[in-house]
Amino acid sequence: MNRSNQGSMAIHFERGYRLFQRRWYAAALWEWQQHLPTARRDPADLARTFNAMSTTLMEQGEDRQAFIKAELARDAASQLPSDHPQAFYAHLNGALAASQVGDLEIARGLAEVALQRSASNGISTDRRVQIMVMFAYIAINSEQYDVARSWLARAEEFPHPNNVFRIRWAQALNEAICRGLAGDREASEAGFAEALDLAGPGDAANVYAERGWMRLRDADISGAIADAREVVDGLLSVPAFLTLRDAADGLMLLSALARAHGAEALSSQLYMQGFAWLATAGWRAKLRRSTRSVQHTPRLRGNDLNAPKWAELVRVTDALTADEHRGPSRAQRFGQVVHQVAGQFGAHSGHD
């Protein structure tokens, strides 16, 4: 390859980075794919390219593909000094992607390596906070709440991070969960409100589901129903922005509320649908948490459920997962089937 061709290939990375900043993720990935032949000449450049691809795929919600790219980045970084920044980012991206697909033990191991390498190579304090917040997230999903509080306390020793890569959002959400479990309901509600303010398009459903569980735990049934409605609206109105994990957790929350009002048959339908989604997605920790919450939901008497027609929601989710062993595919989530019942939700439904 002559020098002019090498130069034209080298600009693909910078062009991809500018596209990433504009959130044109598919175009950025294409540019980095074009850059790979040149990048393979240098382990640092190759690791940087795979790390960039991994980050972009996570922003698109393609966490399993992001984990694969992070593995490729770690392989390239193995030829670099252990304190090289790209070695740190390769482990961080792998930990983030693994945590998002529910592989908590793998995420914990990679995060431990990333934390060890974060102090010696000029990594920003925001990234160190991100690792600690991720440890708290892993602990919460493992129901190790004292461990989660310890990690969040360590993160508070640093200046508050900005919300690039949703660091502050994750910190606010995890703090809200821990405060609620400690019985500080006012602080918990404030934390959830902050998390909603910081949430991106794909994050709000996660906040609503977690707040719904917390409100149900505190016997705030009307508040839990309001949060369940938000998850339903996310499934019916903007399915492209709703992850399988959050949709499933929302169905489990709906199941708990139906059970609380004595609608056992409907509760069972919703539970089995949510269970299947969480199980096939590999979210064993979330499945245990949600199942335990459903089983321990108190029965209510004389209350009007005043909720959407969840039986119709079950029909929609059945259609979405037809012939799909891993839950709804991206093409199906963009499909028109979700809009066939949107009218039943009135003003609660937004626009796609």
Phi, psi and omega in degrees: 000128181283171187295322181295321177293321177300318180296319180293327177290324184294331182285348179300323181296312182295322177296317177298322180295320178295321177295321177299318180297331177274000181069025173267076194291317181298319179293321178297317179298321179297317180298316181292328175297321177292333182281341187304317180304320177289320184297330184296347178285342186224117182304322181294317179292323179294315178298319179299319181293315179294324176296318178298319178295320179297314179300317181295318179296323176295321178297332177274355183084010180266070190290326180292319175294324178298321179296321179296316179295324177294325175297319178295323177294320179294323178296316178293320182290343178295344177270000182253164173302148185297337180264013179290138181304322182292333174293320176298310183295328178296319178287322179297312180297321177297319179295316179298313181295318180296320180295326181286336177261005174092005178273076191290324180293318176297317179300317181297316180297316179292323179294324178297318178294317179299319180295320178299323184270354185283339186272344191250001185229026175072023178291141183295155178296331177301319180290325177293320175298321180301320179295316181295320177295323177294321175300320178296318179299315179297318181295319179298314180289343173265006181059034175253075193287327176296321177296319179298317179297323179296317180293321179293324177296320177296320180295327181291345178287345179258160174302147180300132181285164170282179185261017173298134184060024171061031181292309182294325178299311181296322179296314180297318181295314180295322177296320179298318180296313182295320179294322178294319179291335177277357177093003180268083188293321181298314179294325179295314179298320178296321178295318178295321178298319178296318179298321178294322178297326183269352188290142171273181183303326182266003186258335189298320182299323178298317180295315181298318180296314180295319179292325178298317177298319181294318179293321177297320177299325180270012179064023174269080188292318180297321177294320179295320178296320179300318178291322177298322177301319181297320178294319178300314180299323177297322180290320186272330188258318182229062185298335182294337182262005183252122179282158179302319181299314183289321176299317180294317180295324176296320177294323177295321177296317177299321178298317179297319180292320177297319178296321180299331181261011174083007179273074188296317182296314179294320178301318180295318179298312181295320180298313182295324178293312178297319178301313182298318180295313181295320182293314183289335177279351178085014183270072182293321182294314178296324179297317179296315181299311184291319179299316179298321179293319178298315184292335182256016178288129180289151176279143178244151180233140173071024179247143177276125183294319174048053183230170179299169178282088187292333177300322177292326177298320177300319178298319180295314182293327174298318180294321181295327185259009181301127178061021179244113183281344179247020182092187186291134176282165181299320180297320179293323181295332176276354185292171185273350185300328183291340183270355183290337180243008184299329181298335181291346185258004171053225185292344181290337182272137177265201181248147179287000000 
